[in-house]
Amino acid sequence: MAPNARPTAAKRNREKALVERRQEKEARRRDAKERKQTTGPRLPGEDPDLVGIKLGPQPLADWQVEDVEPTETEP
């Protein structure tokens, strides 16, 4: 008995998924390349994650601030 010579639906789906992944990867590469070209050169010794941070305690992030109403203190 001869094997089925026609590609199955599963194979077509796998190949379609591969093509989509390749396209997404290429799009990410293009975006990264464009982002690198548009951003200016960094200063030597400057860490972009630390820019704008001052020494000492940092203010709380939005997700850390609780929505507590101030209560009046009694004398």
ZADO-354342 format. One line per field, with one value per residue (C-alpha): y, x, z. Coordinates in nm, 3 decimals, m for minus. Layout:
<recs>
north <- [Y|...] .
east <- [X|...] .
up <- [Z|...] .
</recs>
This chain:
<recs>
north <- [0.000|0.337|0.611|0.918|1.149|1.456|1.680|1.666|1.959|1.932|1.975|2.278|2.429|2.366|2.523|2.822|2.869|2.855|3.125|3.345|3.304|3.398|3.709|3.812|3.760|3.970|4.246|4.247|4.269|4.561|4.742|4.694|4.821|5.130|5.196|5.180|5.423|5.675|5.686|5.903|5.774|5.706|5.881|5.658|5.508|5.597|5.324|5.398|5.210|5.441|5.776|6.011|5.821|6.029|5.912|5.842|5.702|5.681|5.786|5.502|5.366|5.407|5.044|5.080|5.375|5.267|5.451|5.539|5.850|6.063|6.043|6.339|6.320|6.405|6.650] .
east <- [0.000|0.144|0.186|m0.032|0.151|m0.058|0.051|m0.180|m0.356|m0.126|0.182|0.030|m0.047|0.310|0.458|0.224|0.326|0.695|0.644|0.457|0.733|0.996|0.799|0.754|1.125|1.217|0.979|1.138|1.483|1.375|1.220|1.536|1.750|1.531|1.528|1.908|1.934|1.687|1.832|2.134|2.469|2.504|2.759|3.047|2.985|2.614|2.365|2.027|1.844|1.989|1.939|1.729|1.769|1.896|2.079|1.866|1.518|1.319|0.953|0.702|0.588|0.221|0.146|0.298|0.084|m0.223|m0.550|m0.598|m0.794|m0.628|m0.807|m0.854|m0.664|m0.849|m0.685] .
up <- [0.000|m0.103|0.156|0.135|m0.108|m0.026|0.260|0.556|0.713|1.015|0.797|0.625|0.965|1.085|0.775|0.803|1.167|1.068|0.804|1.054|1.314|1.057|0.961|1.327|1.390|1.088|1.201|1.549|1.393|1.173|1.472|1.677|1.391|1.345|1.720|1.731|1.441|1.587|1.937|1.985|2.100|2.471|2.681|2.788|3.129|3.127|3.208|3.042|3.320|3.584|3.409|3.621|3.947|4.237|4.545|4.848|4.891|4.572|4.547|4.550|4.218|4.120|4.200|4.548|4.654|4.846|4.803|5.168|5.260|5.526|5.858|6.086|6.413|6.730|6.977] .
</recs>
